[in-house]
Every structure is written in structure tokens, then in C-alpha cells.
Amino acid sequence: MNNSELKAYRKLALIHFEKILRQQPEPDEADEFVDRYIRLLSKLAERPAGSPLYQGLYGAGSTLDQYRDVATDRLLELVYAVTELDKVDEGIDKYIRILSKLPERPQDVKPYVRLFKLADDDGVSIQSEVSPPSHQFVMAEQLIQIAGTDRFSSRIQALTPGVNATLERYKINTKLRIAHFLAQIMHESGGFQWLRELWGPNAIQEGYEGRRDLGNTQSGDGKRFMGRGLIQLTGRANYQKFTEELGKELGVNFVEKPELVEQPPYGVMVAGWYWNSRNINIHADKDDLRKVTLLINGGTNGIEDRRNYLDRARVVLKDSQFKRLVPQIATLSIPQNLHDLYTAKLELHPEMIADNEDLAKSVQERLVYLGFLDPPADGKFGPISTKALQEFQEIMQQKIPDLAKEKGFMGAITAKALIETSPQEIPKPELRFGNDLASRLIQYLQKKEYQIAINPGEYNIVYVEGMDSNGQLNNDQPNFFNDIRMVIDFQNGQPRIVKCWEATTEPGNHYTYNPISAYARQKGAARIQFGQYKAWRVGTHGNAEPHEALVQAGEITVCRDFNKDMKRTGDKLDTGTGFGINQHYGFDMPRNNIGMASAGCLVGRTRSGHREFMKIIKQDKRYQQNRSYLFQTTVIDGEDLEKHFPST
């Protein structure tokens, strides 16, 4: 290890050491190590016995986090002056392992080399709360040209680094994607004029107060959580979600400090977060301005202004060359995929896997393939992915005993096992089937090669169209609640119906003949295509009678009933994320009249039955681990079920 490599390792280590040290709520043994070595390397007297940590090194009155911040920076300065590997390096490696719950460093392995992988470039970069982008996609001068005015040039200058960081983070990294993204945020913000809603309050803004669908449950929430950002974030619930999905990573609580969302770089990042949450890149790739606008706006308001910005962005970006920012040096780098991890022989805590989206996605893809994780592999390695990895290690210990050595972290043994194991090699509980409805349904799902949750504490949501709760087909008459909604789990390898309710998977007469939105009036009412979709989160449905429901948050396919014949045959298919096909209740409408209870949603007939349904599925351990969990639902044709697995 040469001196340049040693400095790079030390920089990486101290950045990560500070991050995990600050997660400790109380003074830790690691703090004592930092205090001791600052004094030793500075040739200061030892800390008097019984005196507080860091006393005499820094002024009194600072918080523990503030002490840790300046102390780890000072320790880095001091160890830089040490030209060779030293006891202090062994200590830094040791406490990173302890705080990350990694195994001890083998005696024959040098400090750091199994914790970090250096990038190819030389030197060391300093990371900030929001990591600087490695590429410059757009310059301030270009943003000013696209805005069409230099009135807000100082604000645009301040926002430009955040724009580039956002483009890189959310892979808005082609000229077409960038042009569409900039067109939308330019329109939404008046050319970067507004990063906050103009507050009157007007009648609409007064209505924010007490809006439970926005999560505004406390007095003053309406104004406190007003719209902020280049694509405006509104309501306590959305500020909380932004905090959970991005703020925690950045060390920022936007619920406690909502005003930060109107400041660089967060005012830009919230727009990228929203863009990414709706998977808009795929529509930008198709150059579909209308679809992009629908996903941003919910309609097509201002589409001509957005088109003008888009045309201007195309011209400005036409000859751009995305520049790599230099020096881009030895960042906190870990392998990009499982093969790299196996080759590097590193030992990574799940939090370190989460630091690298490409590696996280590589691990998730294998866990999905092997049946331990629901699709899709999204690169967000949280509690559910961590639990799936642990279950893989535990189950495969029967065949690979050495996996026990990597309990709680991931190293070369686990990486090799994930790469080489096939689904057929996974020990699985023996499933037992009868001729009951649950057995017929699960065998049908197997035949279709659909995902099936068989682990304890996990539930399957299934709708069968044209079938009664006794498993017998009916005539599937339009405008009737004549379908069934079920929750299925497994007990000792045998499927069972936890509960079954009357439901509909189709729109009623009213919304078939009078589609609910302008888009549906143009294309036809939506009727979900038979299949399996992972597309719903717990949320709130409805305005007149808001209630807890599963709200569409992922991609599904629907049949567009343009000819209003209430059949799927011959209908055009339409795939998207913004159809609002929710799973809610049907207001206790009679069985023979759907009325206005469904415009294409998956609807349980009664309020009480729907509340039962929500209570059960929220007990699913995957939801308990992650309140943003995306629920999977299967919708099948009763006649097709009967054809392949008859009731008699």
C-alpha cells in the first residue's frame, strides 16, 4: 500500500467512521478512541480520569454531534501526517467493524482493504451532505437560456449544482430526459421564479388545513407544509415520505424543517424524487410530452408552455457534451455488482450495500430470481431486502455451512452463493393441496408462474372475476358486485383463505358510459387486465368520503372500453402508473348495483369488509418492516380458473 493509497483509504474510512459514529445516541468507546488518538498524535496530555470526552480539546457548550464532527476532521488531519500504517489505522478499522457489526479483521489482512475499494483515480474527494455529481450535465448559462430570462440568474447559479446532482442521482442522464425534466420544472416554477407556493391564503390554501389525505392532522399543518420545491411538495404526509426516502440519507428531517425544501439543493432534489417515484424517465425516452405532463400535473394544464420550454431545451442542449468533473477521486466506493464483491473479498453491512444503488440492485435481482424478494429490484436496499438476504443465508446454511460466518453482513461467501445458486437448489416447504378454492387458486398461480408468498406472516391478495365466495361461477353480469376479493396465506404448507369478500374488478354502468376523467373519456373507461401487479401502497382514497385504501403507486395494464360494451374483448391495452386504480370500499351499495362506487378500481362492496381487509393486509410482515411497501395483487378470470382447476 503506497502513501497515496493509504491517504485515500484513510479519507474513506474517516468519512464513514464519522457517519456511523453519529448514529450512536450516547458517548461510545469509539469516542474514547478518537479523543485518545487526537491527544496522542498532537502530543497533548492524556484526558484526566473521569473528565468528559473531548474536554480541553474544544470549547464547552457543543453537542456530542458537533464534537464528533470536528474531532473526526482533526483526526484525519493528524493521521495524514503519519506516513505508514499505524496503530491508529488498526483502531479506525476496528471501530468501523464494531459499529457496523462486521467481523474482526483477520490478522493477515491490512486495515481498510476489506472495508473499502478505491476508485481508479488518484487522490481524495471531500463529500458533503449531498454528494457532488461526477458529471456536469448542464451549466447555469444553459439554464438561463432555457428559462428565457436572466432576471433570476443568481438563483439559477445557486441551483445549478443541485440540478446536476439531481440529474445524476435519478439517472436523468440523456439529452432527451434532461430536456423533458427541465421543461417541467421550468413551467412549474415560472422559470425558477418560485420555489414556494405564493401564500394568501386563498380558498384552496385554507382548505389544506385538516386535509387528512395530505396528512395534515395538526393545527397549522396547512401553512406549515405548503407547496415547496421546483415541483411542489405539499402536506405533512408527503414531507414525511420525502424525509424517509431521501432526508434520512442526507441527515435532514424535512418535517421538522419544512422550509429547507425551498432552498438549494433540496428544492431541486424534491423534483427529481417526484419524477423518479413515477418512473417518468421511460416516458421521456419515448418523447411523450403529454404522458410526462399527466404524471407531473395530473392533467395537461399548461402543456403549450411546457412544450415551449421543451423546444428551447432541445436547442440549448443539442451540442452539449456532458463533462466529467475532475478531480473525481477515491470516493466511498464499493463494488458495482455481485461479481465485483466476490472478487474484492469485501465484508459489507447492509447499510453499505444501500450506499451503492448498482450493487443493491444486483443483490436484489438474485434474491428476486431465487424467490426471497418480491419484484422489482429497485436499488433501494432497506429492511425488506436486508431480511430477504438474511433468510437466504439462513436457509442455504443447510447446503453451505460457511454462510454462518457471514451472519448479519455480506461477504465473498454470500456473494458466491447468490451467484451460483439456482431456484431448484433452494430448500422449500412441501406444499399440500386439496380441492378447496385456496388450493385451486394457488395451483393456478403456479401454472401462470406468478409470485406466491408462502412464508409465515405474508399474505397473497387475489381477486377472481365472475365467481362467488363458495368457489362457484356466476354469470358475471355487468354492474353487479359478483367478483370476490381474497387474502390467502399458508399454514403448514397448505394454502388457506384468511377471508373472502364480495367485490368488483370492473367499472359500473355509470362510469362506463360517463368516464371519470378527460383521458378516460378520450380512451374509454379502464378495466384491469387479468394478471399480477406489484403496484399498491397503503394510502387514502376519495374526497367526499376519504378512507384508508390501497392506492395505485406502480404500473398496471388496463383494457380501455372505448365502445362501452363492458367487455375486454377487442379493447386496446393501456399501461401506466397514474390511472388511479385503487382498492377501496363500495359504500355498502347493493349487490346488484355498483352505481358510482367504481370507475375501474378493485372495490370491496362493504365498508366493514374493506376495513377488515385493510386490517389483515397491514399485518403482513413486509409492510410492518417498511410502511412504503408495495403490495402485489393478482386478478384472474373465474372461467379460466375453472377450466384448468375445476371445482369438481
N, C-alpha and C positions, 0 to 999 in steps of 0.2 A: 504494500500500500504506500504510494508516494505521498508527498506532502499535500499536493493539490487534491488528491482523492480523500485524504484524511480531513482536510478542511471542509470538503463537500459533505462528507458523512456527518461531521460534527454539526454543520448547519442544519441538515435534515433532522438529525437527532434532537437538537435543542428546540427546533420548531415544534416537533411532535411531542417532545417531553413537556413543553410549556402547555400545549393544548390539553393533554391528558391530566397534567398536574392540576390545572384549573378546574377540572371536573370533580376534584376531591373537596368535599364540603368543609372539612376540618384540616388543621395542620397535620402533615403526614411525615413519615420517616424520610420520604424523598425531599421534603423541605429542609430537614436537618442536613441531608447530604449537600444540597445546594448552598446553604449557609456555611457549612464547614469548609467546602472547597473554595468558595469565594474568599474566605478569610485566609485559607492556606496559600492559594495562588497569589493573593495580594500581600502576603507576608504581614497579616494582621494578627492580633492576639485572638486566642480562642474565645468563643462566646462564653460569658460567665455562666456557671451552672445555675439552672433554674430561671434564667432570664428568657424573655420571649424571643422567638425566632426572628432573625433579621435585625434585632435591636443593635444599634450602633453602626449598622451599615447604611441605613436610610432613615430619613426623618420620621418622627412619630406621626400617628394620625391616619396613615394609609390603610386601605383594606388589604386583606390577605391576597386577593387577586392582583392588586396594584403592586404589592411587594413581589409576588411571583413574576409578574411581567418584567419589572426592571431587573430582578435578580437573575432570571434566566438569560436576559440580554447581556448582563455583565459577565455571567459565567462563560458565555460564548466568546466574548472579547478576550477573556483570560486564557481559555483553552486554545484559542488561535495562536497564542504566543508559545505554546508547548509544541515543539517540533516533531515529537514522536508519540506513538501510542503510550498512554499513561494510565495510572490507576483511576484518574478521573473519567477516562473513556469507559473503563470497565464499570464504573459506578453509574454512568448515564445509561449504558446498555442494560445494566441490571434493573434500574428502576423503571425504565420503559417496559421491560418484560413483566415486572411485578404489577405495575398499574394497568397493563394491557392483558394480564392473566395469561402470559405466554410462558413456556418452559424456560428453565435456566439455560444460559449459553453454554454449549459444550466447551470443555477446556481447550480443545484443539482448534476452536473457531475464534477468529479475531472479533473484537467488538464491532457492532453495526452491520457486518456483512450479511447476516441473515435477517436483518430488520428492514434494510433499505436497498434499493437498486439504483445506482447512479445513472443519470441520463448520459448520452454520448458527449454532450458539450462540456466545456471546462468551466470551472468557477462555481459561484453560488448565487442564487437569487434570493431576494427577500420577499416573503409572502405577506400580503395584507389580508384583512378580513375577506375581501373579495379578490380572489386570485387574479392577477393581471393576465390578460389574454396573451396567447403565444403568437397570434396573428392580428394585424391591423386590417380589418375588412373595409372600413370606411373612415374618412377623415372629416374633421369638423367643417372644412371648406365645402366638402361634398354635401354634408347635411344642410348647410346654409343654402346651397344651390337648390336642393330638393324642396326645402321649406319655401323658397321663392322670395325671401326677405332676409335682410341682415339685422332686423330690429331686435332679434333675440339671440344675437351671435354669442354674447358672453355666456348665456345659459346653455347654448348648444356646445360651446367649448367645454363647459363643466360636465356635460352629459356624455360627451363622446367616449371617454374611457369605459363608462358603464354600458354604452351601446355595443362596443366591441366585445366586452366581457360577456354580455348577454347573447350576442350572436354566436360566440364560440360555445358557451355553456349549453345552449339549446339547439346546436347544430343547424342554425340558420346561416348556412355557410356556402351557399351558391348565390350567384348574382340574382337569379330569379326569386329565391326565397327572401333574400335581403330586400329586394325591391318591393315585394308584397308586404313584408313586415314594416318597412319604413313608411309605405303608403298608408297603412292602417294607423300607426302611431302618430303620424303627421296629422291625419284627419281628426283622430280622437283628441288630440291636444292642441289643435289650431296651429300646427306648425311649431310645436314645442313651446307654445304660449302658456298653456295651463298644465300644471302638474297636480292641481287640486280643484275639486268641484267649487264653482262660484256659489258661495253660500248666501242665501237671502235672510231667513229661509223662505222658499216659496211653498206652495201647497204640497208638491211632490216631496220636497225635503222634510216638511213637517210630518209627512206620512212615514218617514223612516223610523221615527220613534215607536218602539214597541213592535216592530216588524219581526215576528218570530222566524219567518223564512230567511231573514238576514242574520238571525242570531242576536238581534238587538233586544236583550232581555233585561238590561239595567237602565235606570234613569239616565238620560243624557247620551245613550249609545248612538242615537240617530246622528247627532252632530259630531260626536267623538270619532265615529267610524264612517265619516263622509267619504265620497269618492276621491281617491288619490292615485297618482301614478299616470304614466302615459296611456295605459288602458286602465281605467279607474277601478280600483278595489273598493268595494262598498260593503259595510256590515261587519259586525263583530265576528260572525262565523267565518267569513272569508279572510279576515285579518288573522284569525286563529289558524286557519288552514295554511295560509302563506307562511306563518311562523313555524308550523310543524314541518312543512315540506322544504322550506329553504332557510327560514330565520334561525333555526337551531344550528344548522351547519355554519351559519355566518356569525353565530353568537349574538343574535339580535331578536328581541321579543317585540314584534310589531303590535301586539295587543296592548302592551304596557306603554309603548312609544309609537302610536299610530302616525304621528307627524313625520316619522322617518321615511314613510312610503312616498312622500312628495319631494324627497331630496335625492341627489345622486349618491350612489349608483342605483339605489333601491327603486326609484321611480321608473327606471328603465327595466330593471330585472323583474318587476311585477308584471310588466307587459310580456316579457319573454316567458315567464312562468305560466301566465294565462294562455299564451299561444301554444306552448308545449302541452299543457293539460288537455287541449282539444285536438292535438295531433294535426295542427294546421299545415305543417311542412308538406304533407302529402298532397294537399290541395294547391299549395303554392307551386309545387313541382309540376302540376297539371295546368298552371297559369289560369286557375279558375277563380277570378276575382269575386264572382257572385257567391261562391261557396265560402271563400275566405271571409267575406263580409258578413255572411249569415252567421258564421261561427263566432265572429267578434261582436256583432251588433244584435244578433237575434232576428234581424230583418235586413233590409237593403237600404236603410236610411243613409243619405249622403254618398251613394255609390258613385255619382259622377265626380264629386270632389276627390274621392278615393282613387278613381281612375286617373284623374289629372295628376295626382301625386305619383301614382304608379308609372305613368308615362314619363314624368320628369325623372323619376329614379332610374328608369331603364337607360335614359340618355346619359345621365351623370355617371352611372356605374359601368357603362358599356366597355370602356377601355381600362377599367380598374385592374390592377394587379394586387392581389392580397399579399401583403408583406409580412414576413416572419419577423417578429420583434426580437432584437438582439440586444444584449446577450440573454439567451434563454438557457438557463444553466441549472443543472442538477437540482430540479425541484423534488418535492416529496413524491418520488416516483416508485410505483410498484408495477409488477408485470401486467401486461395488457391482456393476457389470456391464460387459460389453464396450462398450456404447454410451456409458456414462459415461466410461470410459477414453479412448475415441476423442475425445469432446467435450473432456475435460480436457487432452488432449495431454501426459499424463504419460509418464515413462520409468521402468518398474519392473523391477527384478531379480526373478527367480523367487521369492526368499525374501520379497519384499514382496508378491507375489501370494499367497503362502501365508499371509500375515498376515490376509487377509480371505477368509473362507470363501465368501461370496456371489460375490465376483469370481472366486475359484478355480473354483467350480462352474460359473460362466458360461463361463469359458475351456474347462474340461473338456468341457462339453456340446457345444461346437462341435467340439472335437478328436475326440470320440466320433462325432459326426454325420459328420465328414469321414473317419473310418476311421483316425485316427492313434493312438487310445487305446481300450483296451477299456472297456466299461461296467462299473460305473455311474460317473457323475460324483458323487464323494463329498465334494468341497470340500477334500480334503487334497492340496495341491499339492507333491508330493515329487519324487524323482529320475525316476520314470517319466513323470509329467506334464511335467516340465521337458524330458526327452528328446523326448517327443512334440511339444512346442511347437517345439523346435529342428529336428526333422525336417520339420515343416510349413514353417518358414521356409526351410530349405534347398531343399526340393522346389519350393516355389512361387516361388523366385527366378527360375526359368525364365520365368515369366509376369509377375512383379512384381519387377524388379531392385532396387528401393529397399528391399526386405526385407533386403538385405545390410547396410544401415546400422544395423539393429537386432539384429545377431547377439549373442546372449548376454543380451538383455533384451527387454522388450516395451513398445512404444510405440504411437503412433497408427497407424502404417503396418501393423503386425501386427494390431492390433485391427480395422482396416477390412478387411483381407484375410480375417480369420476370419469377420467378419460377412457379407461379400458372396460368398465362395467357395461354390460348390455341389460336391457329391461328384463330379459329372460333369467338373468342371474340374481335378480332381487328376490329374496325370500318373501313370500306373500302369504297372508292368511288364506286358508281354503274357504272359498265362498260356497254357501249351501243354498240351493234354490228349491222352491216348491212350485205350485201352480197358482199361487196367490198373485195379486196385482203387483205388489212390490217386486217379486221375483221376475215376473214377466217384463216389467219396466227396466230393471237393471240389466237383464239379458238383452233387451232391445238396445240399450245404451252401449253395451259391449259390442253388439253386432255393428253398430254405427261407428265404433271406435271413438266414442265420446269420453271425456274425462269423467271419472266417478270417484267421489270422496268416500273412502272406506275406513278411514282412521277414526278412532273414538273422538267424539266431540266435534265432528264435522258433518255438515248436512248437504243434501242434494235438493235443489229446488226444481220441480218438474211440473209442467202444465201438459195436460192431454186434451186435445180438442175433440169435441163430439163424443164424450164419454161421461157416464155418471159415476158417482163415488163407489158404486158396487162393482165397477170394472166392466159394466155392460155398455155397449154402444147405444147412442141415441141418434135421432135424425139430424142433429147439428143444424137445427132451424135458425136462420138469421135473427138477430135482435133478442136472443134468449141467453140467459146465463146457463148454458148447457155444456160447459167445459169444466175441468177440475184443476185445482191448484194443490200440489202436494209437497210435503217435506219428507224426505226419506233419509234414514241413517242405517247403520249396521249394528247388529247385536250378535256377538259370537260368530261372525262370518255370514250371518243371514240378514238380508235386507228387510226393513220394516217401514211401514208408513207411519210416521210420527203423528201426522194429522192431515186431513183432507178437507177441502172447502169448495163450495160452488164458485165458479169463476167464468170469465170470458177472456178469450185471447184475441177477440175481434171487435172492431168498432160497431156500434149500434146503427139503427136506421138514420137517426138524426145527423150524426157526423159523417156517415157515408154520403148522404145527399147534400149536406152542408159542411164541407170540410172546415176544420177549425182554424187553419192558417192560410195566408195568401199562397204560400208554397204548396200546401196540400190542395188548395182549390185549383191550382195550375196542373198538379201532377196526379191528384187523386188521393183519397184517404189511405192511411197506412194500415196494413195488415201484416203482422210479423211473419216472416218466412220461417218454416219449420227448421229447427237446428239448435245448436248450443252456442251461447254467447256469454262471455265474461264482461259484463257491461253495466252493472248497477251498484250504486253506493247507497248507504243509509242517508236519507235527507228528508226534505219536506215537499209534499205535493199539494197543489191547489192554492187558490187565492180566497175564494168565498168560504171555504171550509178547510184551511190548511191542516194537514195531518202527516204523521211520520209515514214514510214510504221508502221503497227502493227506487231511486231516481237514476235515469239513464246517464251514464258517465263514460260509456265506451261504445265501440262500433257494433251496430247490428244491421241486418238486412231486412227490408220490408217489401211487400208487394203493393204497388200503387193501383188502387181500384178506380182507374180513370173512367171506366164505363159503368161504374156504380152497380155492378151485378152481384156484389157481396161474395165473390169467389176469387180465388187466387189464379185460376187457370187463365193464361194469356196475359196476366198483368206484368208490367215492367218491374224489374228489381231495382231497388234504390238502397245504397249502403251509406251509412253515415253515423255520426256521433251526436247530432243535435236535433233528433226527431222528438225528443220529449216522451219517449215510450217508457212510462214509469209503471211501477207495480203498486197500485193503491187500492182504496176501497170503493165500492159501488153505491154508497149512500143508502143501503138497505132497499134498493129498487126491487120490485117483484121479479121472480124468476123469468117471467115471460115478457119482460120489457126492460132492455138495457137503458133506454132513454138517452139522457145526456151523460151517462156515467162513464162512457168510454169513447174516445176518439181514435182508438187503436192501441191503448195501453193494455197491460195484463192486469185484470181487475178482479179482485175478490168481491163477491156480491155484498157481504155484510160488513158493517163497521167492526162488530165484535170479533168476527172471524179473522178480519185483517189484522186487528191488534194482536190476536193470538199468534198469527203468522209472524209478525214482526218480533214479538217477544221470543219466539223459538229460534228464529234465524240469528238473532243478536247474541244468542248463547254459543254460536259457532266459535270455536277457539281461535280461528283465524281472524275473525272480527274482534275478538277480545284482545288479540295481540296488536291489531292495527285497525283503528277506528275509521280509516280511509279504505278499508279492504273492499275490493271489487268482487261482488258476488256473481257467481255463474248460474245461469238458468237454462234449462232445456225445454223446448216447446216441440211437442210431437203430435203427429196425426193419429187419432184413435184407430182409424181404419187400417193404417199401416202397422200399428202395434198388433192389432187383432190378426192381421194377415200372417205375420211372422211368428207371433206367440199367442195363439188363440186361448180364450178363457176356458174352453172345454176340450 
